[in-house]
Amino acid sequence: MSAPAPTAAPPPATRRVSRALLATRMPSAATAALLVVAVTASALMQHNFFTPYGLTSNFATILPVATIAVAQTIVVLAGGIDLSIGTIVTLSSVVAVQLMDGDPGRVPLALAAGLATGAACGLLNGLVVAVLRLQPIVATFASSYVFGGLALLVLPTPGGTVPAEITGGYRQVIALLLPVPAVLLLVLWLAWRLLRAHRIGQYLYAVGGNAGASYASAVPVARVRVFSYTAGGTVAALAGIALLANSGSGDPFIGNELTLGSIAALVIGGTRLSGGAGGAGGAILGAIVLTLIQNLVFFAGVPTNARELVNGAIIIVAIALAGLLTARGGTSDGGRGRS
């Protein structure tokens, strides 16, 4: 009996392109430069940019994008990716808004249910990827349709009411200058730092950097991957709650455009798509840059029917710029990143 023919290896050029794409990340200096440019341009085009009202409005928009970027970062650091994360945001938010129903007394139950929904979605993704060993892109792309369909069952059309106490508190200013969304963003970063310092945070980097070596070093690789998806789903639910607080109502389509933005933000922030390098701090900066640039499109007077095209082009250019800078600096990573 003849031995089975070996599987043909991908051409060298294909392997090089794949490695380059996975290694794509924005150097920290480039991220800082983009942030300075975005803030400067925003200040020039928005005369009230540094006023309490202007800062509150901008941070209210930035917080949901930054939160979902952090959620995606947790997954990517462990070597995965979640293409369903936008629909997790949607499903969690519609579950919460339906339970709230405009009643302040039901807010704790609604928030708990929203967070539990996000965690359950993430857990399902983690089990499919880590236990059944399906490709993360395929598995989470499929689950995005499941979660999106469930969101439509829960809330078929935009609606629902968020209590005025939530929406009003979300846009408050502390000490005459510090917006509540900015404080929540700082709390999110501090929570990440606690996770990063914990053993499970170190495991995320280890598994994403080299899963085989981690397994040989007795790191529970499958459990770490399940945790990354579960934690990512939970943080994504927080993004859904932030969207509710900002808009005041639910929308079963609100998260559809957030997945690509979360990937772009973490790349701009210096997280490597192959895992093991980067961090949530960079993803937050990337989300700020991305949101400010998209706001500039609005203030530049771009027609409504062309904004999606322009925003998509901006995301592509940002990722391409990160790829070019990675190629010029080499794809090797000298450190895991501490942001």
CORWO-V665014 format. One record per residue. N is the residue number from 1. RES is the residue in three letters. PSI is psi in whole degrees, -180 to 180 (none if undefined). Layout:
N&RES&PSI, N&RES&PSI
This chain:
1&MET&130, 2&SER&146, 3&ALA&146, 4&PRO&142, 5&ALA&136, 6&PRO&148, 7&THR&132, 8&ALA&133, 9&ALA&149, 10&PRO&147, 11&PRO&149, 12&PRO&-39, 13&ALA&-40, 14&THR&-42, 15&ARG&-41, 16&ARG&-42, 17&VAL&-43, 18&SER&-45, 19&ARG&-39, 20&ALA&-41, 21&LEU&-44, 22&LEU&-30, 23&ALA&-2, 24&THR&127, 25&ARG&149, 26&MET&125, 27&PRO&150, 28&SER&-35, 29&ALA&-39, 30&ALA&-38, 31&THR&-45, 32&ALA&-41, 33&ALA&-43, 34&LEU&-38, 35&LEU&-44, 36&VAL&-44, 37&VAL&-44, 38&ALA&-43, 39&VAL&-43, 40&THR&-47, 41&ALA&-39, 42&SER&-41, 43&ALA&-35, 44&LEU&-36, 45&MET&-23, 46&GLN&104, 47&HIS&-22, 48&ASN&22, 49&PHE&-44, 50&PHE&10, 51&THR&160, 52&PRO&-41, 53&TYR&-45, 54&GLY&-44, 55&LEU&-41, 56&THR&-45, 57&SER&-43, 58&ASN&-45, 59&PHE&-29, 60&ALA&-32, 61&THR&-36, 62&ILE&-39, 63&LEU&-50, 64&PRO&-40, 65&VAL&-43, 66&ALA&-38, 67&THR&-44, 68&ILE&-29, 69&ALA&-40, 70&VAL&-42, 71&ALA&-46, 72&GLN&-36, 73&THR&-42, 74&ILE&-40, 75&VAL&-46, 76&VAL&-37, 77&LEU&-32, 78&ALA&11, 79&GLY&11, 80&GLY&-170, 81&ILE&148, 82&ASP&102, 83&LEU&-3, 84&SER&4, 85&ILE&-31, 86&GLY&-40, 87&THR&-25, 88&ILE&-43, 89&VAL&-47, 90&THR&-51, 91&LEU&-44, 92&SER&-40, 93&SER&-40, 94&VAL&-34, 95&VAL&-45, 96&ALA&-45, 97&VAL&-33, 98&GLN&-37, 99&LEU&-33, 100&MET&-54, 101&ASP&34, 102&GLY&5, 103&ASP&115, 104&PRO&-31, 105&GLY&-19, 106&ARG&3, 107&VAL&-48, 108&PRO&-44, 109&LEU&-42, 110&ALA&-43, 111&LEU&-42, 112&ALA&-42, 113&ALA&-40, 114&GLY&-45, 115&LEU&-39, 116&ALA&-37, 117&THR&-47, 118&GLY&-43, 119&ALA&-40, 120&ALA&-41, 121&CYS&-45, 122&GLY&-40, 123&LEU&-43, 124&LEU&-47, 125&ASN&-44, 126&GLY&-41, 127&LEU&-40, 128&VAL&-41, 129&VAL&-47, 130&ALA&-35, 131&VAL&-50, 132&LEU&-15, 133&ARG&40, 134&LEU&155, 135&GLN&131, 136&PRO&-40, 137&ILE&-46, 138&VAL&-47, 139&ALA&-47, 140&THR&-27, 141&PHE&-42, 142&ALA&-43, 143&SER&-23, 144&SER&-35, 145&TYR&-37, 146&VAL&-50, 147&PHE&-38, 148&GLY&-40, 149&GLY&-40, 150&LEU&-39, 151&ALA&-39, 152&LEU&-32, 153&LEU&-39, 154&VAL&-42, 155&LEU&90, 156&PRO&-33, 157&THR&156, 158&PRO&138, 159&GLY&-160, 160&GLY&157, 161&THR&130, 162&VAL&132, 163&PRO&144, 164&ALA&-28, 165&GLU&-33, 166&ILE&-51, 167&THR&-39, 168&GLY&-42, 169&GLY&-32, 170&TYR&-30, 171&ARG&20, 172&GLN&159, 173&VAL&130, 174&ILE&137, 175&ALA&34, 176&LEU&-5, 177&LEU&-24, 178&LEU&109, 179&PRO&147, 180&VAL&-44, 181&PRO&-33, 182&ALA&-38, 183&VAL&-43, 184&LEU&-35, 185&LEU&-40, 186&LEU&-41, 187&VAL&-41, 188&LEU&-44, 189&TRP&-41, 190&LEU&-38, 191&ALA&-39, 192&TRP&-42, 193&ARG&-37, 194&LEU&-44, 195&LEU&-41, 196&ARG&-34, 197&ALA&-20, 198&HIS&162, 199&ARG&-38, 200&ILE&-33, 201&GLY&-40, 202&GLN&-35, 203&TYR&-36, 204&LEU&-47, 205&TYR&-40, 206&ALA&-46, 207&VAL&-42, 208&GLY&-32, 209&GLY&-43, 210&ASN&96, 211&ALA&-38, 212&GLY&-46, 213&ALA&-36, 214&SER&-43, 215&TYR&-40, 216&ALA&-23, 217&SER&17, 218&ALA&23, 219&VAL&130, 220&PRO&83, 221&VAL&-49, 222&ALA&-43, 223&ARG&-38, 224&VAL&-42, 225&ARG&-40, 226&VAL&-43, 227&PHE&-42, 228&SER&-42, 229&TYR&-39, 230&THR&-46, 231&ALA&-40, 232&GLY&-42, 233&GLY&-39, 234&THR&-45, 235&VAL&-36, 236&ALA&-36, 237&ALA&-36, 238&LEU&-37, 239&ALA&-39, 240&GLY&-39, 241&ILE&-39, 242&ALA&-38, 243&LEU&-40, 244&LEU&-44, 245&ALA&-32, 246&ASN&-38, 247&SER&-30, 248&GLY&-1, 249&SER&172, 250&GLY&159, 251&ASP&119, 252&PRO&1, 253&PHE&6, 254&ILE&-27, 255&GLY&0, 256&ASN&-31, 257&GLU&1, 258&LEU&-23, 259&THR&-51, 260&LEU&-39, 261&GLY&-37, 262&SER&-38, 263&ILE&-43, 264&ALA&-41, 265&ALA&-42, 266&LEU&-33, 267&VAL&-46, 268&ILE&-36, 269&GLY&-3, 270&GLY&14, 271&THR&132, 272&ARG&132, 273&LEU&-22, 274&SER&-7, 275&GLY&166, 276&GLY&-5, 277&ALA&138, 278&GLY&-155, 279&GLY&170, 280&ALA&-30, 281&GLY&-44, 282&GLY&-38, 283&ALA&-37, 284&ILE&-45, 285&LEU&-41, 286&GLY&-39, 287&ALA&-38, 288&ILE&-46, 289&VAL&-48, 290&LEU&-44, 291&THR&-43, 292&LEU&-40, 293&ILE&-42, 294&GLN&-34, 295&ASN&-35, 296&LEU&-32, 297&VAL&-40, 298&PHE&-48, 299&PHE&-18, 300&ALA&-6, 301&GLY&24, 302&VAL&133, 303&PRO&147, 304&THR&-42, 305&ASN&-6, 306&ALA&-5, 307&ARG&-39, 308&GLU&-41, 309&LEU&-46, 310&VAL&-44, 311&ASN&-42, 312&GLY&-40, 313&ALA&-38, 314&ILE&-43, 315&ILE&-43, 316&ILE&-44, 317&VAL&-41, 318&ALA&-45, 319&ILE&-40, 320&ALA&-40, 321&LEU&-42, 322&ALA&-41, 323&GLY&-41, 324&LEU&-43, 325&LEU&-35, 326&THR&-44, 327&ALA&-40, 328&ARG&-34, 329&GLY&-5, 330&GLY&149, 331&THR&-10, 332&SER&149, 333&ASP&122, 334&GLY&-7, 335&GLY&166, 336&ARG&-9, 337&GLY&143, 338&ARG&11, 339&SER&none
